Amino acid sequence: MSAMLGARLDLASFLLSPSPSPSPPSSTLRVRPSLAPAAAAGGARFHAPRAAAAAATAVSAKPAKAAPLSADRTAVRLGIASKGRMSDLTRDLLKSCQLTVIQTNPRQYIADIPQMPNLEVWLQRPTDIVRKLCSGDLDLGIVGYDIISEIGQGNDDLVIIHDALDFGHCHLSLAVPKEGIFQNINTLEELLNMPQWTEERPMRVVTGFGYVGAKFLKEKGFKHVSFLSGDGALESYPAMGMADVIVDLVSSGTTLHENNLKEIEGGVILESQAALVASRKSLNRREGALEISHEMLERLEAHLTASGKIMVTANMRGNSAEEVAERVLSQPSLCGLQGPTISPVYCSLDGNVAVDYYAINIVVPQKSLYKSIQQLRSIGGSGVLVSKLTYIFNEETPRWRRLLSELGM
């Protein structure tokens, strides 16, 4: 039996059998044998698994149990994409967090992060990262949420530490042809109610996301569906008459449009971006895994919080800090993180130290910079300085508290 995702559908009522086996009952979704091993996924399309089935054999409803925690190593292992845009963006993010990945030999699959001496970085395909997290061969991973959902198949051992690393954005969506019998089909409900789909003639879906796709369609009430596995260029299948609809990752939607396909209302299966994921067993039992996860989370949160924000400093004449604060707080966009920081500006006046101005420090979104400067000027601000922010460390992140709660700590 193939190890691909679609080979394990968490749908108790589905008996997945390859064509041309006898027609399944009316509540059955069928999966045809896999045509190819892997699909492109992620914003830049990294590898994803393909649906498969074993002849005349019922498919396991759950992923295989993870192997016991390996006791023959002390280092914590982090898996990241080995090549492509996903790899580049992951390395860039880690470098921005002062966690530079050092790979001494480009032909090797192992690297280091000097700031974390007990951490090994393993360069893997995204699909393999999730598989090796489930098997216990990796402790942490940075991979797209779409891959986690498809390969992980609801595995309870997988724990999302950070769900929004702000790259690899895409969504998994169902798309249909613009013409023919689908010309007036614009919603998922209309697709469901098409009379064409019968036990003898099910709706043919080509996808690399057999598990997630089948689960979604069953939950939406589809009964007569047959899944076909494809490896790339899924947009060509409907035009060639090989499939009726596709379930694939969409970024801009341009490829769909240029191949005469359209998304329909209600057809988005999941939203995806890069995430930091871990093995629950490793966090609970691998020495150093929880501490490394905490440090990585703190660094990531601080950098991502600061991303797109800037520090604005201005001088403002006033009789007291409270008076200046009142003026600043009258402008909602100038309130900063918890409020403006105001401090006296000391100067020499007739041989005496005096305070005529107060310095204001606020954090504002970079896209609102000019508007913020105009508002500062309108309440008497001058000498405006603008500084780029690299990190904003807040109090302990809510994500860390949620993680500890999920681990029962």
C-alpha positions in Angstrom: 0.0 0.0 0.0 1.3 3.4 -0.9 2.3 5.6 2.0 0.7 8.6 0.4 -1.9 10.7 2.2 -4.9 9.7 0.3 -4.2 6.1 1.3 -5.6 6.9 4.7 -8.9 8.6 4.8 -10.2 9.3 8.2 -13.7 8.5 7.0 -15.2 5.5 8.6 -17.9 5.1 6.0 -15.6 5.2 3.0 -14.3 2.0 1.5 -11.6 3.2 -0.9 -11.1 0.9 -3.8 -9.4 1.3 -7.2 -11.2 1.3 -10.5 -12.6 -0.8 -12.0 -13.8 -2.6 -8.8 -17.5 -3.0 -8.3 -19.4 0.3 -7.7 -19.4 1.2 -4.1 -22.6 2.0 -2.1 -24.1 5.5 -2.5 -22.3 6.9 0.5 -18.9 5.9 -0.8 -16.0 8.0 -2.0 -13.6 6.1 -4.2 -9.9 6.6 -4.7 -8.2 5.5 -7.9 -4.6 4.2 -7.9 -2.0 6.8 -7.7 -0.6 8.0 -11.0 2.4 9.8 -9.6 4.3 10.1 -6.3 4.1 13.7 -5.2 2.5 17.0 -5.8 3.7 20.6 -5.6 2.5 22.5 -2.5 2.9 25.8 -0.6 3.0 29.3 -2.0 5.8 28.3 -4.3 4.4 24.7 -4.5 6.5 22.3 -2.5 6.0 18.5 -2.5 2.7 17.1 -1.3 1.5 13.5 -1.2 -0.9 11.9 -3.7 -3.9 9.8 -3.0 -3.6 6.0 -3.5 -5.4 2.8 -2.8 -4.7 -0.9 -2.4 -6.7 -3.2 -4.6 -9.9 -4.5 -2.9 -8.5 -3.6 0.5 -10.1 -1.4 3.1 -7.9 1.5 4.0 -6.8 2.2 7.6 -8.8 5.0 9.1 -5.9 6.4 11.2 -2.2 7.1 10.6 0.2 4.5 11.8 1.3 4.9 15.4 4.5 6.8 16.0 7.5 4.8 17.0 8.7 5.0 20.6 10.9 8.0 21.3 14.4 7.3 20.2 16.8 7.2 23.2 20.0 6.8 21.2 20.5 10.6 20.6 20.7 13.6 22.8 20.5 16.4 20.1 17.1 18.0 19.3 16.3 17.8 15.6 14.6 20.5 13.5 13.5 19.7 10.0 13.3 22.5 7.3 12.7 22.3 3.5 15.9 21.2 1.7 15.4 23.3 -1.4 13.2 25.7 -3.3 11.5 28.9 -2.3 10.2 27.3 1.0 13.8 26.6 2.0 15.0 30.1 1.1 12.2 31.8 3.0 12.7 29.5 6.1 16.4 30.3 6.2 15.7 34.0 5.8 13.2 34.0 8.6 15.6 32.2 11.0 18.4 34.5 10.0 16.2 37.5 10.8 15.8 36.0 14.3 19.6 35.6 14.7 19.3 31.9 14.1 21.5 31.4 11.0 21.6 28.0 9.5 25.2 26.9 8.7 25.5 24.1 6.2 29.2 23.3 5.8 28.7 20.8 3.0 25.9 21.6 0.5 25.6 17.9 -0.4 24.9 16.9 3.2 21.4 17.0 4.7 22.4 18.2 8.1 23.3 21.7 9.3 23.7 23.7 12.5 22.5 26.8 14.2 25.5 28.1 16.2 23.3 30.0 18.7 21.6 26.6 19.6 24.4 24.1 20.1 22.1 21.2 21.0 20.0 21.6 17.9 20.5 19.7 14.6 18.9 21.1 11.4 17.9 18.4 9.0 17.2 19.4 5.4 14.2 17.4 4.1 11.3 17.4 1.7 8.3 19.0 3.5 6.3 15.8 3.3 9.1 13.9 4.9 9.4 16.5 7.7 5.8 15.6 8.8 6.3 11.9 8.4 9.5 12.0 10.5 7.9 14.1 13.2 5.2 11.4 13.4 7.8 8.6 13.5 9.9 10.4 16.2 13.0 10.9 13.9 12.5 14.7 14.0 11.4 16.8 17.1 10.5 20.1 15.4 9.7 21.2 11.9 8.9 24.3 9.8 6.5 23.4 7.0 3.2 24.5 5.4 0.0 23.9 7.3 -1.4 22.2 4.2 1.3 19.5 4.4 0.7 19.2 8.2 -3.0 18.6 7.6 -2.6 16.2 4.7 0.4 14.1 5.9 -0.5 14.3 9.6 -4.1 13.2 9.1 -5.1 14.4 12.5 -2.2 12.7 14.3 -2.5 13.8 18.0 1.2 13.7 18.4 1.6 16.8 16.1 1.5 20.1 18.0 1.4 23.5 16.3 3.7 25.8 18.2 3.4 28.8 15.8 0.7 28.8 13.2 1.5 32.0 11.3 5.1 32.5 10.2 4.0 34.9 7.5 5.3 33.1 4.4 4.2 30.4 2.0 0.7 31.8 1.9 -1.8 29.8 -0.2 -5.1 28.1 0.1 -6.4 24.6 -0.8 -9.5 25.1 -3.0 -11.9 23.2 -5.2 -12.1 24.5 -8.8 -14.4 23.7 -11.7 -14.4 24.5 -15.5 -15.9 27.8 -16.5 -17.9 26.3 -19.3 -20.0 23.3 -20.2 -22.1 21.7 -17.4 -20.3 24.0 -14.9 -21.1 27.3 -16.6 -23.7 28.3 -14.1 -22.2 26.5 -11.1 -20.8 29.1 -8.8 -21.3 27.7 -5.3 -20.4 24.5 -3.5 -24.1 23.8 -2.9 -24.9 24.1 -6.6 -22.1 21.6 -7.3 -23.4 19.2 -4.7 -26.9 19.3 -6.2 -25.9 18.7 -9.8 -28.0 15.7 -11.1 -25.0 14.4 -13.1 -23.4 12.7 -10.1 -24.6 9.2 -9.6 -23.3 5.9 -8.2 -22.5 4.8 -11.8 -21.1 8.3 -12.7 -19.5 9.9 -9.7 -17.9 13.3 -9.7 -14.2 12.8 -10.6 -11.8 14.8 -8.5 -8.1 15.0 -9.3 -5.9 16.1 -6.4 -2.7 15.6 -4.4 -4.7 16.0 -1.2 -6.7 12.8 -1.0 -7.1 12.8 2.8 -8.1 16.5 3.3 -10.1 16.7 0.1 -12.2 13.6 0.8 -12.8 14.6 4.4 -14.0 18.0 3.3 -16.3 16.7 0.6 -17.8 14.1 2.9 -18.5 16.7 5.6 -20.2 18.9 2.9 -22.6 16.0 2.0 -21.1 14.7 -1.3 -21.8 11.0 -1.8 -20.9 10.1 -5.3 -17.2 11.0 -5.7 -14.2 9.3 -7.2 -10.7 10.5 -6.5 -7.8 10.4 -9.0 -4.2 11.2 -8.1 -2.2 13.6 -10.2 1.3 15.0 -10.0 1.4 18.6 -11.1 -0.5 20.4 -13.9 -3.8 19.4 -12.4 -5.4 22.2 -14.3 -5.1 20.1 -17.5 -7.1 17.2 -16.3 -10.6 18.6 -16.8 -9.7 19.9 -20.3 -8.5 16.4 -21.2 -11.6 14.8 -19.9 -9.8 12.9 -17.2 -11.5 14.7 -14.3 -14.5 16.9 -13.6 -13.0 19.2 -10.9 -9.7 19.7 -9.2 -8.6 20.2 -5.6 -5.3 22.1 -5.5 -3.3 24.8 -3.9 -4.0 28.3 -5.1 -1.9 31.4 -4.6 -2.8 34.2 -7.0 -5.4 32.2 -9.0 -3.7 33.2 -12.3 -3.0 29.6 -13.4 -6.7 28.6 -12.8 -7.9 31.5 -14.8 -5.5 30.9 -17.7 -6.7 27.3 -17.9 -10.4 28.2 -18.0 -11.1 27.1 -14.4 -12.8 29.0 -11.6 -13.0 28.7 -7.8 -16.5 28.6 -6.4 -18.1 30.0 -3.3 -17.6 27.7 -0.3 -14.9 25.7 -2.0 -11.9 26.8 0.0 -10.9 23.8 2.0 -8.1 25.3 4.2 -5.9 28.4 4.4 -2.2 27.7 4.6 1.1 29.3 5.5 4.3 28.2 7.1 4.1 26.9 10.7 6.4 25.7 13.4 5.2 22.2 14.4 6.6 19.7 17.0 6.2 16.2 18.2 4.2 16.1 21.5 6.3 13.1 22.7 9.5 15.0 22.0 8.3 18.1 23.9 7.4 16.0 26.9 10.3 13.6 26.9 13.2 14.8 24.8 15.7 16.7 27.0 16.1 20.3 25.7 13.2 20.1 23.2 10.8 22.3 25.2 13.5 24.8 26.0 14.6 25.1 22.4 11.0 25.4 21.3 10.5 28.2 23.8 13.5 30.2 22.6 12.6 29.7 19.0 9.0 30.8 19.7 10.2 33.9 21.6 12.5 34.9 18.8 9.9 34.3 16.1 7.2 36.2 17.9 9.5 39.2 18.6 10.5 39.5 15.0 7.1 38.9 13.5 5.5 41.4 15.9 8.0 44.0 14.8 7.6 43.3 11.1 5.9 46.1 9.4 6.1 48.5 12.4 8.3 51.5 13.0 9.3 53.7 15.9 8.4 57.4 15.6 10.0 59.9 17.9 9.0 63.6 17.9 9.4 66.6 20.2 6.3 68.5 21.4 6.1 71.7 23.4 4.0 71.5 26.6 3.6 72.4 30.2 3.6 68.8 31.5 3.9 65.2 30.3 0.3 64.7 31.2 -0.8 67.6 28.9 1.3 66.3 26.0 -0.1 62.7 26.6 -3.6 64.1 26.5 -3.0 65.6 23.1 -1.3 62.4 21.7 -4.1 60.2 23.0 -6.7 62.3 21.3 -5.4 60.8 18.0 -6.2 57.0 18.1 -3.6 56.1 15.6 -0.8 57.5 17.8 -1.4 55.4 20.8 1.4 52.9 20.1 1.5 49.5 21.7 0.2 50.2 25.2 0.3 54.0 24.8 2.9 56.8 24.0 6.1 57.0 26.0 6.7 60.6 27.0 9.8 62.0 28.6 11.1 65.5 29.3 13.7 67.2 27.0 16.0 69.3 29.1 17.6 72.5 27.9 19.5 75.4 29.3 17.5 78.6 29.7 19.1 81.7 31.2 21.7 79.5 32.9 19.0 77.2 34.4 17.9 73.8 33.4 14.4 74.0 32.0 11.8 71.8 30.3 10.0 73.3 27.3 9.6 70.2 25.2 8.7 66.6 25.7 9.9 63.6 23.6 7.2 61.3 22.3 8.0 57.7 21.3 5.2 55.6 19.6 5.1 52.5 17.5 3.0 52.7 14.3 2.4 50.5 11.3 4.8 51.4 8.5 2.0 51.7 6.0 0.5 54.5 8.2 3.7 56.4 8.6 2.8 59.6 6.7 -0.7 59.8 8.2 0.9 59.4 11.7 3.4 62.2 11.0 0.6 64.5 9.8 -1.3 63.8 13.0 1.7 64.5 15.1 2.3 67.8 13.4 -1.4 68.8 13.8 -1.0 68.6 17.6 2.4 70.4 17.7 4.9 67.6 17.0 8.2 68.6 15.4 11.7 67.1 14.7 10.2 63.7 13.8 12.6 60.8 13.7 11.7 57.4 12.2 13.5 54.1 13.2 13.0 50.6 11.8 12.2 48.0 14.4 13.7 44.5 14.4 12.2 42.9 17.5 9.4 43.6 19.9 9.6 41.4 23.0 6.3 41.5 24.8 5.3 39.7 28.0 5.3 35.9 27.7 3.5 35.1 24.4 0.0 33.6 24.6 1.2 30.9 22.1 3.6 29.6 24.8 0.9 29.5 27.4 -1.4 27.6 25.0 1.4 25.2 24.2 2.0 24.4 27.9 -1.7 24.0 28.5 -2.0 21.6 25.5 1.0 19.6 26.9 -0.7 19.5 30.4 2.0 21.5 32.1 
